Amino acid sequence: MKKVFISGCYDILHGGHIQFFKEARALGDHLTVCFASDKVLWEHKKRRTSIPQDHKLALMTSLDIVDQVVIGDCEDLGLDFKDHFLKIRPDILAVTEDDQYGAAKRALCAEVGAEYVILPKTPPQFTPVSTSSIVRNIRTPAYAPLRVDFGGGWLDVPRLAREGTYIVNCAISPLVSLTDWCYEQKSGLGGSGAWALLNGNDGVESELNLGVGWQDPAIIRETGLCAWRSGPKPVLHFKRNGDFLRGHMALHYTDIPHDTPANADNDRDYDLIQKAGETAKEGVFLRDLIKLGEAVQLSYEAQLGEGMRELPDAKGCIGRKYLGGGWGGYALYLFDSTEDRDTFVASANCNRPIEPYITIR
């Protein structure tokens, strides 16, 4: 009887694993599968098991193509199966082409006279997936917020970052989903960050690759009312739930195209933008709506200086500004009272109320 041995984490069993099991089993008459114990998974992969190891054992044992299942608990890196291997003394150790521990495994095979067999990649019988992608899909939300920014915009772009300065923004509702998007698209609300999150991706790198900043995916993933430190990557300074903003925010759709990347290199007053971010940070820390309105107005002054057209005024408005890179899309209006906010919303179809949004992590 020719005995075949394979090993892996197999944290979440999927079709690709089954295909590998079948191809390994075809090399001999008896197949032993060893999967890493919860302890090894934690020590070597720095992650908890997705399902308890007794469930994994039951799943693999039930497979007709598997003759024996053992749990690897050896602490040698890449050789958690070592003790079982030396005891079983198989004829073949089968691995995939991307095996990271080939040298150590070949040496182990030499101890028992086993053959080290690399299985070539064959056309997949199933759509290729990985354990990490499965976990990512499980964690992917069905709905996500968009965002509004109050001050410090552009200081989240790495090449424009200033040490000791801040970017202040807030996640908002109503929420969006892949099939229900209740806002105008590409309009300054951070939709690309939400789209990345809803598809199971981290949007920070994709935003940076566009030459813009990281604030959109950062706040959409974090939620709440946040002050961030300016720098190459998002670093949260502090966070509030934003309840003091409830009933005070509205959006105005300008019906003008919004294109942040095209305007990234415009001349603008970064000192004024820095002042707006610092003022917004103080307003959030003190839960001071008026000071936050001052920050929004400072941001708006910087936008007007950049060349953007004036936004219409509104009764009771304590601050207004274009969102994101500006020049079009949505504008944020901050009101002293809910009554004034609601009057503004009712005055035109292009106006709508929004509220702060936070999730419990």
Secondary structure as GFF3:
##gff-version 3
##sequence-region A 1 361
A	DSSP	beta_strand	3	8	.	.	.	ID=ss1
A	DSSP	alpha_helix	15	25	.	.	.	ID=ss2
A	DSSP	beta_strand	30	36	.	.	.	ID=ss3
A	DSSP	alpha_helix	38	45	.	.	.	ID=ss4
A	DSSP	alpha_helix	53	61	.	.	.	ID=ss5
A	DSSP	beta_strand	68	72	.	.	.	ID=ss6
A	DSSP	alpha_helix	82	88	.	.	.	ID=ss7
A	DSSP	beta_strand	92	96	.	.	.	ID=ss8
A	DSSP	alpha_helix	102	112	.	.	.	ID=ss9
A	DSSP	beta_strand	115	119	.	.	.	ID=ss10
A	DSSP	alpha_helix	131	139	.	.	.	ID=ss11
A	DSSP	beta_strand	144	151	.	.	.	ID=ss12
A	DSSP	three_ten_helix	158	160	.	.	.	ID=ss13
A	DSSP	beta_strand	166	176	.	.	.	ID=ss14
A	DSSP	alpha_helix	191	198	.	.	.	ID=ss15
A	DSSP	alpha_helix	203	209	.	.	.	ID=ss16
A	DSSP	alpha_helix	215	222	.	.	.	ID=ss17
A	DSSP	beta_strand	225	229	.	.	.	ID=ss18
A	DSSP	beta_strand	235	240	.	.	.	ID=ss19
A	DSSP	three_ten_helix	243	245	.	.	.	ID=ss20
A	DSSP	beta_strand	249	253	.	.	.	ID=ss21
A	DSSP	three_ten_helix	261	263	.	.	.	ID=ss22
A	DSSP	alpha_helix	270	286	.	.	.	ID=ss23
A	DSSP	alpha_helix	289	306	.	.	.	ID=ss24
A	DSSP	beta_strand	317	322	.	.	.	ID=ss25
A	DSSP	beta_strand	330	335	.	.	.	ID=ss26
A	DSSP	alpha_helix	338	346	.	.	.	ID=ss27
A	DSSP	beta_strand	351	356	.	.	.	ID=ss28
###
